[in-house]
Amino acid sequence: MSGIDACLLEAMTLPGARGAALVEWISGLALGKVGEAPDGDHEAMAAQTADFARAAAEHPVFAGPQAAAEAEAAGDKGPLVEDVVVVTRTGYHLLRFVEAPYEGGVFLHLWLDRAQGNLALALIRLRDLAEGLVLA
């Protein structure tokens, strides 16, 4: 189990890591950040990424109507999506949704250099980091 800072620092040890953040996906607030931001502004990046993450997390097309109905019937209010991967010409942006102990949720955002990053490894490690993250 680790806190936000330890989790983000661990994410930065991945090959090609350029920046990482933990973002509250309803408000777009960066709860923690380390490294670079793609446009140089972590707060703006967090807000803009949260808009994108919220659209992916709340849209049933990504999980399918059956998964959405099952989640609703079970009272599961978490996102239907676990990961979002955006591939650009120069990098990878990985978003991993994390269960939070309060209304709304958070996600880990990891930005990797495409030439140096290992997408498969990063997805596996980000999942492990999210599972070990302690939010109080």
C-alpha positions as CSV (number, residue, x, y, z in Angstrom):
1,M,0.0,0.0,0.0
2,S,1.3,3.4,-0.9
3,G,0.3,7.1,-0.8
4,I,-0.1,9.4,-3.7
5,D,3.4,10.7,-3.8
6,A,5.0,7.2,-3.5
7,C,2.7,5.9,-6.2
8,L,3.5,8.7,-8.7
9,L,7.2,8.4,-8.0
10,E,7.0,4.7,-8.7
11,A,5.2,5.4,-12.0
12,M,8.1,7.7,-13.0
13,T,10.5,4.7,-12.8
14,L,8.9,3.2,-15.9
15,P,10.9,3.4,-19.1
16,G,10.1,6.5,-21.0
17,A,8.0,8.1,-18.2
18,R,7.7,11.9,-18.7
19,G,5.0,12.8,-16.2
20,A,2.3,11.3,-13.9
21,A,-0.6,12.7,-12.0
22,L,-3.5,11.5,-9.9
23,V,-6.6,13.4,-11.0
24,E,-10.1,13.6,-9.6
25,W,-12.2,12.9,-12.6
26,I,-15.3,14.9,-11.7
27,S,-13.6,18.2,-10.8
28,G,-10.4,17.8,-12.8
29,L,-8.3,18.6,-9.7
30,A,-4.8,17.2,-9.7
31,L,-4.4,15.5,-6.3
32,G,-0.7,14.8,-7.0
33,K,1.7,15.4,-9.9
34,V,5.3,14.7,-10.8
35,G,7.5,15.2,-13.9
36,E,6.4,17.1,-16.9
37,A,3.0,18.0,-18.3
38,P,2.5,17.8,-22.1
39,D,1.7,21.5,-22.3
40,G,3.8,22.6,-19.4
41,D,0.8,23.2,-17.1
42,H,-0.2,20.3,-14.8
43,E,-3.4,22.0,-13.6
44,A,-4.7,22.6,-17.2
45,M,-3.6,19.1,-18.2
46,A,-5.5,17.6,-15.3
47,A,-8.7,19.5,-16.1
48,Q,-8.5,18.7,-19.8
49,T,-7.7,15.1,-19.2
50,A,-10.5,14.8,-16.7
51,D,-13.0,15.9,-19.4
52,F,-11.8,13.2,-21.7
53,A,-11.7,10.6,-18.9
54,R,-15.2,11.4,-17.7
55,A,-16.6,11.1,-21.2
56,A,-14.9,7.6,-21.6
57,A,-15.9,6.5,-18.1
58,E,-19.5,7.5,-18.3
59,H,-20.3,6.4,-21.9
60,P,-21.8,2.9,-22.0
61,V,-20.6,2.3,-25.6
62,F,-17.2,1.4,-24.2
63,A,-18.4,-1.3,-21.8
64,G,-21.5,-2.4,-23.6
65,P,-25.1,-2.1,-22.6
66,Q,-25.1,-5.4,-20.7
67,A,-22.2,-4.3,-18.5
68,A,-23.8,-1.0,-17.8
69,A,-27.1,-2.6,-16.8
70,E,-25.3,-5.2,-14.6
71,A,-23.3,-2.4,-12.8
72,E,-26.4,-0.3,-12.3
73,A,-28.3,-3.3,-10.9
74,A,-25.4,-4.1,-8.5
75,G,-25.3,-0.5,-7.3
76,D,-21.8,-0.1,-8.7
77,K,-21.3,3.6,-9.4
78,G,-17.7,3.3,-10.5
79,P,-16.6,3.8,-14.1
80,L,-17.3,1.1,-16.6
81,V,-13.9,1.5,-18.1
82,E,-10.6,0.4,-16.4
83,D,-8.0,1.9,-18.7
84,V,-7.9,4.4,-21.5
85,V,-4.9,4.6,-23.8
86,V,-4.3,7.4,-26.2
87,V,-1.4,7.0,-28.7
88,T,0.1,10.1,-30.2
89,R,3.0,10.4,-32.7
90,T,5.4,11.0,-29.9
91,G,3.9,9.4,-26.8
92,Y,1.4,7.3,-24.9
93,H,-1.1,8.7,-22.4
94,L,-2.4,6.0,-20.1
95,L,-5.4,6.6,-17.8
96,R,-6.2,4.0,-15.1
97,F,-9.3,4.5,-13.0
98,V,-9.0,4.0,-9.3
99,E,-11.8,3.4,-6.8
100,A,-12.0,6.3,-4.3
101,P,-13.6,6.2,-0.8
102,Y,-15.8,9.2,-1.7
103,E,-18.3,10.3,-4.4
104,G,-16.7,10.5,-7.8
105,G,-13.4,8.9,-8.6
106,V,-9.8,9.4,-9.5
107,F,-7.5,8.2,-12.2
108,L,-3.8,7.8,-12.6
109,H,-2.5,9.6,-15.7
110,L,0.9,8.4,-17.0
111,W,2.6,10.1,-20.0
112,L,5.3,8.1,-21.7
113,D,7.7,8.9,-24.5
114,R,6.7,6.6,-27.4
115,A,10.3,5.9,-28.5
116,Q,11.4,4.8,-25.0
117,G,8.2,3.6,-23.3
118,N,6.9,0.0,-23.1
119,L,3.1,0.2,-23.4
120,A,2.4,-3.3,-22.2
121,L,4.7,-3.0,-19.2
122,A,3.3,0.4,-18.3
123,L,-0.3,-0.9,-18.4
124,I,0.6,-3.8,-16.1
125,R,2.5,-1.6,-13.6
126,L,-0.2,1.1,-13.6
127,R,-2.8,-1.5,-12.7
128,D,-0.6,-2.7,-9.9
129,L,0.1,0.8,-8.6
130,A,-3.6,1.6,-8.7
131,E,-4.5,-1.5,-6.7
132,G,-1.9,-0.6,-4.1
133,L,-2.8,3.1,-3.8
134,V,-4.3,4.2,-0.5
135,L,-6.7,7.1,-0.6
136,A,-7.9,8.3,2.8
